[in-house]
């Protein structure tokens, strides 16, 4: 079976950061915002005190749990021999974010090799076989730069017809790599797309 290089965003894909970030901000300022009310990726536009919101990031990152399904997904992907590269942007508001994210991975997802952690503002320049991110802009830029397979991760601020959870992503990767006729794989993926949403690649051209 082919081993893939899988680029996985951390915040919002591995780390369930936004709920903890908003809760921390609420305790600090008295302004409480439910994560489901955040319907765009511009999180700062939902708070009155942006500086306080940014200041809460470091604390939130230390105590945020994994995104549901991410632990099982990492066990499956790493266990299958794929190379998982956590790909993340370290916010200037948390200057020690890289260290905190390494510690977070070691605590919550020890099966992921922290030496593969890539910190960058320019995710579209990093090459891999699969890219998973919760930013629609990042997905589009990565595909526009020549990336082949990308999944927009499911979140309240992403369109449901285009986003996927960990169960759906792992199922798609398994289906593509299983030994089967091209027609059978195309049929299976097409059925999944109809049930779950739209994939970001052309099945017939890429399989």
Buried (B, 14 or more C-beta within 10 A) or exposed (E): EEEBBBBBBBBBBBBBBBBBBBBBBBEBBEBEBEBEEBEEBEBEEBBEBEEBBBBBBBBBBBEBBBBEBBBEBBBBBBEBEBBBBBBBBBBEBBEEBEEBBBBBBEEBBEEBEBEBBEBEEEBBEBEBBBBBBBBBEBBBBBBEEEBBBBBBBBBBBBEEEBBBBBBBBBBBBEBBBEEBEEEEBBEBBEEBBEEBBEBBBEBEEEB
